[in-house]
Amino acid sequence: MRGFFVAGTDTGVGKTQVARALLSLLREAVPLKPVETGCEPAHPEDALALIEASRGKFDLDRVCPYRFRLPAAPLVAAEAEGKTVSLDVIEELVARAAPKAVVVEAAGGLLVPIAREIAARTIEQADPAERAPAPALVTNLDLAERLGLPVLLVARAGLGTLNHCALSAEAIARRDLELAAIVLNRVSGEDDPTVATNPRMVEELTGARVLGPTPFVEDGAKRPAIIARFLAPLVAY
């Protein structure tokens, strides 16, 4: 399976804009925003933006099967409505994309919980008092591992990003996942002094390929095209 799993170091770092840019480069790619929270279920803005970037030819229910009103982690938002998120459903949607590439945009950071799953323990492993299966939290990182896609990590360009990038990169490495690149994305028109030094420091801390910082573009409709210039080397295959 070709494609990318677009995750963020935090909320509001511009994952959707980066995902849109990827879709503009991968002309036949299938967009997927498995879970969107803090939205009107009939009008999930991020998912609709991905569909628009894909020239509007995809069904909303297949692009974004889980849509919740509460602006919270997917698991929290789903439980607030008495619903659950199924990783099997998401995997099936990704599998349907083959042989085309797929761009999957996560909801939130890598360790944000999206579901609960029964984790069976063997009798040898379990304490006699804990032999019953227990529900375990499932995170975006677990989903990325199941899908097996390279992770494209989106982070703020400025102050505070070093720790976020280093911790996220370490979590990805522990799962033996491929970190395609870290995109340092400007989310403000005003730079702080760290914007100039962060690319070098993030590269030294993580050993990852660092793209950016991308320029800040006030017009949201124009951002994906600008960001795509920085992402082009990733899709030259």
Secondary structure, 3 states (H helix, E strand, C coil): CCEEEEEECCCCCCHHHHHHHHHHHCCCCEEECCEECCCECCECHHHHHHHHHCCCCCCHHHHCCEECCCCCCHHHHHHHCCCCCCHHHHHHHHHHHCCCCEEEEEEEECCCEEEEEEECCCCCCCCHHHCCCEEEEEEHHHHHHHHCCCEEEEEECCCCHHHHHHHHHHHHHHCCCCEEEEEEECCCCCCCHHHCCHHHHHHHHHCCCEECCCCCCCCCCCHHHHHHHHHHHHHCC
